[in-house]
Amino acid sequence: MAPPGKRHRAPSTKIQVIKGRLLKFQAKYLTTDFAKRLVLDPSWLWVSAILLLVGELFVNVLVIQRVPYTEIDWIAYMQEVEGVVNGTWDYSKLKGDTGPLVYPAGFVYIFTILYYITNYGRNIRFAQYIFCGFYLVTVALVFRIYSKSRKIPPYMLIFICCTSYRVHSIYVLRLFNDPVAMMFLYLSVNLFMDGYWTLGSTFFSLAVSIKMNILLFAPALLLAYIASQGFYGTIKQLSICAGIQLLLGAPFLLTNPVAYMVGSFNLGRIFLFEWTVNWRFLSEELFVHPGFHISLLLLHVGLLAIFAKPWFRYMKSFAKLQPTGVGIVSQLLLLPLFTANLIGVAFSRSLHYQFYVWYFHTLPYLLWSTPYSIWLRLCILGLIEMSWNTFPSTNVSSAMLHVCHLLIIYGIFSKRNPPKDLDININKDK
């Protein structure tokens, strides 16, 4: 007999247990508050990232199947690497329908691999699916950066994935080398965020070896090396970067060093006015004038110098706080890197349509680093997208692009000091 005052409790049935768990799940997740967190809370960005990444797979397959491929540079790439396949290591003799080879040695090796696995470049549909893979890897790496840094709200991932036909086209309908270089770049950024400096330097140098635009990140990266690695560590990382370039370029350097250096790292190359996205409002005479190029270089270097001090302060804070393992600390690394690249893009002698991927995936981060309202940020993003989708470019689209770039740079400069609430957020995330 049960003790007085106590009753036997009926054992819970399996149905009751399941019902209880469903009620708990409903109370925790099937609420308006949780739905808002999925849309607005950066700590839940990974949920949107997974869903959108799966969606991107289907979108890219649909684009490949339904939208006609447009030939621009793929055949020329294959012709250029075919010269190497046939035993030509003299860079001055490697050329395609669009002109001489103008990319470093890493490009040659990557596209030689693509040359073989696409039946000597003839199986373009298979190449498109390979570039679809490049796109998905790039987006996954970018999503990881955003998820770890907790800078932007999850709903901005929709703008990254669903608002730019131009970017999808550059990857799976044009097969440019720019996306391949950016994929290696974002991989290196992820490694730097996690403290794998040597591995990060390796992939950064590999990215440079595919296309030289990656060097636009280099000024901020140098400050990161100095702040986190010290003098000897910086020498080590720079040696790794330089060593990889020498190793990859060795066959060409041994054959004709001058031709390789001039061809693959030609800083004075003249671009065609007909393809410019950013300087359409100038006359062609001014566009190709050396004085104009020097002026842009001086403005570029001057702006880098202005930002150098706050960037170095960011990098020293990053070096100090990185051992905490808190992802939000990566904001101190990312903003200088992405801003340095934006400055380089803003003062480029010319931007072609495929160059949009140089900074497209960093734009939300940069805009959310400004003091502007959400609506102004979205407006700037939309105007940039409009500028890059205007073909051929016009005086208005080019001028609008410059205004947007300068607005972002000014906004970032106005908030150039590290956020005061960062320490609070770090302690909260520990």
C-alpha positions as CSV (number, residue, x, y, z in Angstrom):
1,M,0.0,0.0,0.0
2,A,1.3,3.4,-0.9
3,P,2.2,5.8,1.9
4,P,-0.5,8.2,3.1
5,G,-0.7,11.4,1.0
6,K,1.1,9.8,-2.0
7,R,-0.6,8.4,-5.1
8,H,0.8,6.2,-7.8
9,R,1.7,8.1,-11.0
10,A,0.7,6.3,-14.2
11,P,3.7,5.6,-16.3
12,S,4.0,7.9,-19.3
13,T,3.2,6.2,-22.6
14,K,5.4,6.6,-25.7
15,I,2.6,8.7,-27.3
16,Q,2.7,11.1,-24.3
17,V,6.5,11.4,-24.5
18,I,6.4,12.1,-28.3
19,K,3.5,14.6,-27.7
20,G,5.5,16.4,-25.0
21,R,8.5,16.7,-27.2
22,L,6.4,18.0,-30.1
23,L,4.9,20.6,-27.8
24,K,8.4,21.7,-26.6
25,F,9.6,21.9,-30.2
26,Q,6.6,23.9,-31.1
27,A,7.1,26.3,-28.2
28,K,10.7,26.8,-29.0
29,Y,10.8,26.9,-32.8
30,L,7.3,27.4,-34.3
31,T,7.0,30.9,-33.0
32,T,7.0,34.4,-34.5
33,D,10.0,35.2,-32.3
34,F,12.1,32.4,-33.7
35,A,11.1,33.2,-37.3
36,K,12.4,36.7,-36.7
37,R,15.6,35.4,-35.4
38,L,16.1,33.2,-38.5
39,V,15.7,36.3,-40.6
40,L,17.5,38.9,-38.5
41,D,19.9,37.3,-36.0
42,P,23.4,36.7,-37.4
43,S,24.0,33.8,-35.0
44,W,21.3,31.9,-37.0
45,L,22.7,32.7,-40.4
46,W,23.9,29.1,-40.9
47,V,20.3,27.9,-41.3
48,S,19.7,30.2,-44.2
49,A,23.1,29.4,-45.6
50,I,22.4,25.7,-45.8
51,L,19.0,26.2,-47.4
52,L,20.3,28.7,-49.9
53,L,23.3,26.6,-50.8
54,V,21.0,23.7,-51.7
55,G,18.8,26.1,-53.6
56,E,21.8,27.4,-55.5
57,L,22.6,23.9,-56.7
58,F,19.2,23.7,-58.5
59,V,19.3,27.2,-59.8
60,N,22.7,26.8,-61.4
61,V,21.7,23.5,-63.0
62,L,18.6,25.1,-64.3
63,V,20.7,28.0,-65.7
64,I,23.1,25.6,-67.4
65,Q,20.3,23.6,-68.9
66,R,18.1,26.4,-70.0
67,V,20.3,29.5,-70.8
68,P,22.6,29.4,-73.8
69,Y,26.3,29.4,-73.2
70,T,28.1,32.5,-74.4
71,E,31.7,32.1,-75.7
72,I,34.0,34.8,-74.7
73,D,37.4,33.6,-73.4
74,W,37.1,29.8,-72.9
75,I,38.4,28.9,-76.3
76,A,41.3,31.4,-75.9
77,Y,42.1,29.9,-72.5
78,M,42.3,26.4,-74.1
79,Q,44.4,27.7,-77.0
80,E,46.8,29.3,-74.5
81,V,47.3,26.2,-72.4
82,E,47.5,24.0,-75.4
83,G,50.8,25.7,-76.3
84,V,52.2,24.5,-73.0
85,V,50.7,21.0,-73.5
86,N,52.6,20.9,-76.8
87,G,55.9,21.8,-75.1
88,T,56.1,25.6,-75.4
89,W,57.3,27.2,-72.2
90,D,58.2,30.6,-73.7
91,Y,55.4,33.0,-72.5
92,S,55.9,35.2,-75.5
93,K,54.7,32.4,-77.8
94,L,51.6,31.4,-75.8
95,K,48.5,33.1,-77.2
96,G,44.9,32.5,-78.2
97,D,42.2,34.2,-80.3
98,T,41.9,37.1,-77.9
99,G,45.7,37.8,-77.8
100,P,48.7,36.7,-75.8
101,L,48.6,34.9,-72.5
102,V,48.5,37.6,-69.7
103,Y,47.9,35.5,-66.6
104,P,50.5,33.9,-64.2
105,A,51.5,30.3,-64.1
106,G,48.9,29.0,-61.7
107,F,46.3,29.9,-64.4
108,V,48.2,27.7,-66.9
109,Y,48.2,24.6,-64.5
110,I,44.5,25.0,-63.5
111,F,43.2,25.4,-67.0
112,T,45.5,22.6,-68.3
113,I,43.7,20.3,-65.9
114,L,40.4,21.6,-67.2
115,Y,41.7,21.2,-70.7
116,Y,42.2,17.5,-70.2
117,I,39.1,16.6,-68.2
118,T,36.8,18.5,-70.7
119,N,38.1,16.6,-73.7
120,Y,40.7,19.2,-74.7
121,G,38.2,22.0,-73.9
122,R,35.5,20.7,-76.3
123,N,33.0,19.5,-73.6
124,I,31.8,22.9,-72.6
125,R,28.7,21.5,-70.8
126,F,30.9,19.5,-68.5
127,A,33.1,22.6,-68.0
128,Q,30.0,24.5,-67.0
129,Y,29.2,22.0,-64.3
130,I,32.7,22.2,-63.0
131,F,32.3,25.9,-62.7
132,C,29.0,25.3,-61.0
133,G,31.1,23.4,-58.4
134,F,33.5,26.4,-58.2
135,Y,30.5,28.6,-57.6
136,L,29.0,26.5,-54.8
137,V,32.4,26.1,-53.1
138,T,32.9,29.9,-53.3
139,V,29.4,30.6,-51.8
140,A,30.0,28.1,-49.0
141,L,33.2,29.7,-48.1
142,V,31.6,33.2,-48.2
143,F,28.7,31.9,-46.0
144,R,31.2,30.6,-43.5
145,I,32.9,34.0,-43.3
146,Y,29.6,35.7,-42.7
147,S,28.4,33.0,-40.2
148,K,31.5,33.2,-38.2
149,S,31.8,37.0,-38.2
150,R,28.2,37.6,-37.3
151,K,28.2,40.9,-39.1
152,I,25.2,40.8,-41.5
153,P,21.6,39.6,-40.9
154,P,20.6,36.3,-42.6
155,Y,18.2,37.9,-45.0
156,M,21.1,39.5,-46.8
157,L,22.2,36.0,-48.1
158,I,19.1,36.2,-50.3
159,F,20.6,39.3,-52.0
160,I,23.9,37.4,-52.5
161,C,22.2,34.4,-54.1
162,C,19.1,35.6,-55.8
163,T,19.6,39.2,-57.0
164,S,22.6,38.9,-59.4
165,Y,22.1,37.3,-62.8
166,R,25.4,38.8,-63.8
167,V,27.4,36.8,-61.2
168,H,25.7,33.5,-62.1
169,S,26.5,34.2,-65.7
170,I,30.2,34.9,-65.0
171,Y,30.5,31.5,-63.4
172,V,28.5,29.1,-65.4
173,L,27.8,30.8,-68.7
174,R,31.1,32.5,-69.4
175,L,33.7,30.3,-67.6
176,F,36.1,33.1,-66.8
177,N,39.2,32.6,-64.6
178,D,38.2,35.3,-62.1
179,P,35.9,33.0,-60.2
180,V,38.6,30.4,-59.8
181,A,41.0,33.0,-58.3
182,M,38.3,34.3,-55.9
183,M,37.5,30.8,-54.7
184,F,41.1,30.3,-53.6
185,L,41.1,33.8,-52.1
186,Y,38.0,33.1,-49.9
187,L,39.6,29.8,-48.8
188,S,42.7,31.7,-47.7
189,V,40.6,34.3,-45.8
190,N,38.8,31.4,-43.9
191,L,42.2,30.0,-43.0
192,F,43.5,33.4,-41.8
193,M,40.4,33.8,-39.6
194,D,41.1,30.4,-38.0
195,G,44.8,31.3,-37.4
196,Y,46.3,29.0,-40.1
197,W,48.6,31.6,-41.4
198,T,51.0,29.5,-43.4
199,L,48.2,27.5,-45.1
200,G,46.4,30.7,-45.7
201,S,49.4,32.3,-47.3
202,T,49.8,29.3,-49.5
203,F,46.3,29.5,-50.9
204,F,46.5,33.3,-51.1
205,S,49.6,33.0,-53.3
206,L,47.9,30.3,-55.4
207,A,45.0,32.8,-56.0
208,V,47.5,35.4,-57.1
209,S,49.0,32.9,-59.5
210,I,45.7,32.5,-61.2
211,K,44.9,36.2,-61.6
212,M,46.8,39.3,-60.3
213,N,43.7,41.2,-59.0
214,I,44.1,39.2,-55.7
215,L,47.0,41.6,-54.9
216,L,44.4,44.3,-54.2
217,F,44.0,42.5,-50.8
218,A,47.8,42.5,-50.2
219,P,48.2,45.9,-48.4
220,A,45.8,44.9,-45.6
221,L,47.2,41.4,-45.5
222,L,50.7,42.8,-45.0
223,L,49.5,44.7,-41.9
224,A,47.8,41.5,-40.6
225,Y,51.1,39.7,-41.0
226,I,53.0,42.4,-39.1
227,A,50.5,42.7,-36.3
228,S,50.0,39.0,-35.7
229,Q,53.3,37.4,-36.8
230,G,55.9,39.9,-35.9
231,F,58.9,40.8,-38.1
232,Y,60.3,37.3,-38.6
233,G,56.9,35.8,-39.0
234,T,56.1,38.4,-41.6
235,I,59.3,37.5,-43.5
236,K,58.3,33.8,-43.3
237,Q,54.8,34.4,-44.7
238,L,56.1,36.7,-47.5
239,S,58.7,34.1,-48.4
240,I,56.0,31.4,-48.7
241,C,54.0,33.7,-51.0
242,A,57.1,34.5,-53.1
243,G,58.4,31.0,-53.1
244,I,55.1,29.6,-54.5
245,Q,55.2,32.1,-57.3
246,L,58.8,31.2,-58.2
247,L,58.0,27.5,-58.0
248,L,55.0,27.7,-60.2
249,G,56.7,30.0,-62.7
250,A,60.0,28.1,-62.7
251,P,59.6,26.4,-66.1
252,F,58.7,29.7,-67.7
253,L,61.3,31.7,-65.9
254,L,64.0,29.3,-66.9
255,T,63.0,29.5,-70.5
256,N,62.3,33.2,-70.9
257,P,62.2,35.1,-67.6
258,V,61.5,38.6,-69.2
259,A,58.6,37.3,-71.3
260,Y,57.0,35.6,-68.2
261,M,57.3,38.6,-65.9
262,V,56.2,41.1,-68.5
263,G,53.3,38.9,-69.7
264,S,51.9,37.6,-66.5
265,F,52.4,40.6,-64.2
266,N,52.0,43.4,-66.6
267,L,50.9,46.4,-64.5
268,G,50.9,48.7,-67.5
269,R,48.6,46.8,-69.8
270,I,46.2,49.0,-71.8
271,F,42.6,48.0,-71.6
272,L,40.1,48.4,-74.4
273,F,37.7,51.4,-73.9
274,E,34.8,49.5,-75.5
275,W,34.6,47.1,-72.5
276,T,35.0,49.5,-69.6
277,V,32.2,49.5,-67.0
278,N,33.6,52.3,-64.8
279,W,35.0,55.0,-67.1
280,R,32.5,55.3,-69.9
281,F,31.9,59.0,-69.2
282,L,35.5,59.8,-70.2
283,S,36.9,60.3,-73.7
284,E,38.9,57.4,-75.1
285,E,41.9,59.7,-75.4
286,L,41.9,60.4,-71.6
287,F,41.0,56.8,-70.8
288,V,44.3,55.5,-72.4
289,H,46.5,58.5,-71.3
290,P,49.4,57.5,-69.0
291,G,48.8,60.6,-66.9
292,F,45.3,59.4,-66.0
293,H,46.7,56.0,-65.0
294,I,49.3,57.6,-62.8
295,S,46.7,59.8,-61.2
296,L,44.6,56.8,-60.3
297,L,47.6,55.0,-58.9
298,L,48.4,58.0,-56.7
299,L,44.8,58.2,-55.4
300,H,44.8,54.5,-54.7
301,V,48.1,54.6,-52.8
302,G,47.0,57.8,-51.0
303,L,43.7,56.3,-49.8
304,L,45.5,53.1,-48.6
305,A,47.9,55.4,-46.6
306,I,44.9,57.2,-45.0
307,F,43.3,53.8,-43.9
308,A,46.6,52.2,-42.9
309,K,46.6,53.5,-39.3
310,P,43.1,52.3,-38.4
311,W,43.6,49.1,-40.2
312,F,46.8,48.4,-38.2
313,R,44.8,49.1,-35.0
314,Y,42.2,46.6,-36.2
315,M,44.9,44.0,-36.9
316,K,46.6,44.4,-33.6
317,S,43.3,43.9,-31.8
318,F,42.6,40.8,-34.0
319,A,46.0,39.3,-33.1
320,K,45.3,39.9,-29.4
321,L,41.7,38.5,-29.4
322,Q,42.0,35.7,-31.9
323,P,43.2,33.1,-29.3
324,T,39.8,33.5,-27.6
325,G,38.3,31.5,-30.4
326,V,35.3,33.7,-30.7
327,G,34.2,34.1,-34.3
328,I,33.1,37.7,-34.1
329,V,36.7,38.7,-33.6
330,S,37.2,38.0,-37.3
331,Q,35.5,41.3,-38.0
332,L,38.7,43.0,-37.1
333,L,40.5,41.1,-39.9
334,L,37.8,41.1,-42.6
335,L,37.0,44.8,-42.8
336,P,40.6,45.9,-43.7
337,L,40.9,43.1,-46.2
338,F,37.6,43.8,-47.9
339,T,38.1,47.6,-47.8
340,A,41.6,47.4,-49.4
341,N,40.1,45.4,-52.2
342,L,37.2,47.8,-52.7
343,I,39.7,50.8,-52.8
344,G,41.6,48.9,-55.5
345,V,38.4,48.2,-57.5
346,A,37.2,51.9,-57.1
347,F,40.5,53.2,-58.6
348,S,41.0,50.6,-61.3
349,R,42.1,51.8,-64.7
350,S,39.2,49.8,-66.1
351,L,36.6,47.3,-64.9
352,H,35.3,44.6,-67.2
353,Y,32.0,42.8,-66.6
354,Q,33.7,39.7,-65.2
355,F,35.5,41.7,-62.6
356,Y,32.3,42.1,-60.7
357,V,33.1,38.9,-58.8
358,W,36.3,40.6,-57.4
359,Y,34.1,42.2,-54.7
360,F,30.5,41.2,-55.2
361,H,30.4,38.8,-52.3
362,T,32.0,41.3,-49.9
363,L,29.5,44.1,-50.6
364,P,27.0,43.2,-47.9
365,Y,29.8,43.1,-45.3
366,L,31.2,46.5,-46.4
367,L,27.7,48.1,-46.4
368,W,26.9,46.8,-43.0
369,S,30.2,48.4,-41.8
370,T,28.8,51.8,-42.7
371,P,26.6,54.1,-40.5
372,Y,23.9,54.2,-43.2
373,S,20.3,53.1,-42.8
374,I,19.3,49.7,-44.0
375,W,17.3,51.2,-46.9
376,L,20.3,53.3,-48.1
377,R,22.5,50.2,-47.9
378,L,20.1,48.2,-50.0
379,C,19.7,51.1,-52.4
380,I,23.5,51.3,-52.9
381,L,23.6,47.6,-53.4
382,G,20.8,47.8,-56.0
383,L,22.5,50.7,-57.9
384,I,25.8,48.8,-58.0
385,E,24.0,45.8,-59.4
386,M,22.2,48.0,-62.0
387,S,25.5,49.5,-63.1
388,W,27.1,46.1,-63.7
389,N,24.0,44.9,-65.6
390,T,23.9,47.8,-67.9
391,F,25.4,46.7,-71.2
392,P,27.0,48.4,-72.9
393,S,27.9,50.8,-70.0
394,T,26.7,54.4,-70.2
395,N,27.8,57.7,-68.8
396,V,25.1,57.4,-66.1
397,S,25.9,53.8,-65.2
398,S,29.6,54.4,-64.9
399,A,29.1,57.6,-62.8
400,M,26.6,55.9,-60.6
401,L,29.1,53.1,-59.9
402,H,31.7,55.5,-58.8
403,V,29.2,57.4,-56.5
404,C,28.3,54.1,-54.8
405,H,31.9,53.1,-54.3
406,L,32.8,56.5,-52.8
407,L,29.7,56.3,-50.5
408,I,30.8,53.0,-49.2
409,I,34.4,54.1,-48.7
410,Y,33.3,57.3,-46.9
411,G,30.9,55.4,-44.7
412,I,33.6,52.9,-43.7
413,F,36.1,55.7,-43.0
414,S,33.6,57.5,-40.8
415,K,33.4,54.4,-38.7
416,R,37.1,53.6,-38.9
417,N,37.6,52.9,-35.2
418,P,36.9,49.4,-33.9
419,P,33.4,49.1,-32.5
420,K,33.2,49.7,-28.8
421,D,30.7,47.0,-28.2
422,L,33.0,44.3,-29.7
423,D,34.4,43.3,-26.3
424,I,30.8,43.0,-24.9
425,N,29.9,40.7,-27.7
426,I,33.1,38.6,-27.3
427,N,32.3,38.1,-23.6
428,K,28.8,37.2,-24.5
429,D,29.9,34.6,-27.0
430,K,32.5,32.9,-24.8
